[in-house]
Amino acid sequence: MATSVWTWWSLLCAVSLINVLAWSASAALLWRRSLTFDPTTWALIRVQIILSAGYVFGCA
């Protein structure tokens, strides 16, 4: 593999890893705070977490 391709691939992997870590931290924080939300709001937040997980892990 050419050096420039290897560098680009490595950069994309690093950005993907950072994105997955950021998503994981956000999801964990929201999960810990789940009891502070009313049930309707928490249901919508859970849907958003699931949809964003598909996007984050699909792109990674």
Phi and psi in degrees as GROMACS dihedral restraints (atoms count N, CA, C in turn):
[ dihedral_restraints ]
;  ai    aj    ak    al  type     phi  dphi    fc
    3     4     5     6     1   -66.4    20    10
    4     5     6     7     1   153.0    20    10
    6     7     8     9     1   -59.4    20    10
    7     8     9    10     1   -41.8    20    10
    9    10    11    12     1   -66.8    20    10
   10    11    12    13     1   -36.8    20    10
   12    13    14    15     1   -68.2    20    10
   13    14    15    16     1   -42.5    20    10
   15    16    17    18     1   -61.3    20    10
   16    17    18    19     1   -42.6    20    10
   18    19    20    21     1   -63.3    20    10
   19    20    21    22     1   -45.8    20    10
   21    22    23    24     1   -63.4    20    10
   22    23    24    25     1   -43.6    20    10
   24    25    26    27     1   -63.2    20    10
   25    26    27    28     1   -42.7    20    10
   27    28    29    30     1   -62.9    20    10
   28    29    30    31     1   -41.8    20    10
   30    31    32    33     1   -62.6    20    10
   31    32    33    34     1   -44.4    20    10
   33    34    35    36     1   -63.8    20    10
   34    35    36    37     1   -38.7    20    10
   36    37    38    39     1   -64.7    20    10
   37    38    39    40     1   -40.7    20    10
   39    40    41    42     1   -65.0    20    10
   40    41    42    43     1   -43.2    20    10
   42    43    44    45     1   -65.0    20    10
   43    44    45    46     1   -39.6    20    10
   45    46    47    48     1   -62.6    20    10
   46    47    48    49     1   -42.6    20    10
   48    49    50    51     1   -62.6    20    10
   49    50    51    52     1   -44.0    20    10
   51    52    53    54     1   -62.1    20    10
   52    53    54    55     1   -40.5    20    10
   54    55    56    57     1   -64.1    20    10
   55    56    57    58     1   -43.7    20    10
   57    58    59    60     1   -65.0    20    10
   58    59    60    61     1   -42.0    20    10
   60    61    62    63     1   -64.3    20    10
   61    62    63    64     1   -41.6    20    10
   63    64    65    66     1   -65.1    20    10
   64    65    66    67     1   -41.7    20    10
   66    67    68    69     1   -63.3    20    10
   67    68    69    70     1   -44.0    20    10
   69    70    71    72     1   -60.9    20    10
   70    71    72    73     1   -42.5    20    10
   72    73    74    75     1   -65.1    20    10
   73    74    75    76     1   -42.0    20    10
   75    76    77    78     1   -65.2    20    10
   76    77    78    79     1   -44.9    20    10
   78    79    80    81     1   -64.0    20    10
   79    80    81    82     1   -41.3    20    10
   81    82    83    84     1   -64.2    20    10
   82    83    84    85     1   -42.0    20    10
   84    85    86    87     1   -62.4    20    10
   85    86    87    88     1   -45.9    20    10
   87    88    89    90     1   -65.6    20    10
   88    89    90    91     1   -37.1    20    10
   90    91    92    93     1   -64.6    20    10
   91    92    93    94     1   -40.4    20    10
   93    94    95    96     1   -65.3    20    10
   94    95    96    97     1   -31.1    20    10
   96    97    98    99     1   -93.3    20    10
   97    98    99   100     1    10.5    20    10
   99   100   101   102     1   -60.4    20    10
  100   101   102   103     1   -31.4    20    10
  102   103   104   105     1   -74.3    20    10
  103   104   105   106     1   -12.7    20    10
  105   106   107   108     1   -84.4    20    10
  106   107   108   109     1   -11.1    20    10
  108   109   110   111     1   -98.3    20    10
  109   110   111   112     1   150.0    20    10
  111   112   113   114     1   -72.3    20    10
  112   113   114   115     1   157.3    20    10
  114   115   116   117     1   -56.6    20    10
  115   116   117   118     1   -37.2    20    10
  117   118   119   120     1   -67.0    20    10
  118   119   120   121     1   -44.4    20    10
  120   121   122   123     1   -64.2    20    10
  121   122   123   124     1   -42.6    20    10
  123   124   125   126     1   -63.8    20    10
  124   125   126   127     1   -36.8    20    10
  126   127   128   129     1   -61.9    20    10
  127   128   129   130     1   -41.6    20    10
  129   130   131   132     1   -68.8    20    10
  130   131   132   133     1   -38.3    20    10
  132   133   134   135     1   -63.5    20    10
  133   134   135   136     1   -41.9    20    10
  135   136   137   138     1   -61.6    20    10
  136   137   138   139     1   -41.1    20    10
  138   139   140   141     1   -61.5    20    10
  139   140   141   142     1   -43.5    20    10
  141   142   143   144     1   -63.9    20    10
  142   143   144   145     1   -40.0    20    10
  144   145   146   147     1   -62.3    20    10
  145   146   147   148     1   -44.6    20    10
  147   148   149   150     1   -64.8    20    10
  148   149   150   151     1   -44.1    20    10
  150   151   152   153     1   -64.2    20    10
  151   152   153   154     1   -41.7    20    10
  153   154   155   156     1   -69.1    20    10
  154   155   156   157     1   -30.5    20    10
  156   157   158   159     1   -63.0    20    10
  157   158   159   160     1   -43.9    20    10
  159   160   161   162     1   -58.6    20    10
  160   161   162   163     1   -41.5    20    10
  162   163   164   165     1   -68.5    20    10
  163   164   165   166     1   -48.5    20    10
  165   166   167   168     1   -63.2    20    10
  166   167   168   169     1   -50.5    20    10
  168   169   170   171     1   -75.1    20    10
  169   170   171   172     1   -28.5    20    10
  171   172   173   174     1   -66.9    20    10
  172   173   174   175     1   -39.8    20    10
  174   175   176   177     1   -77.6    20    10
  175   176   177   178     1   -27.5    20    10
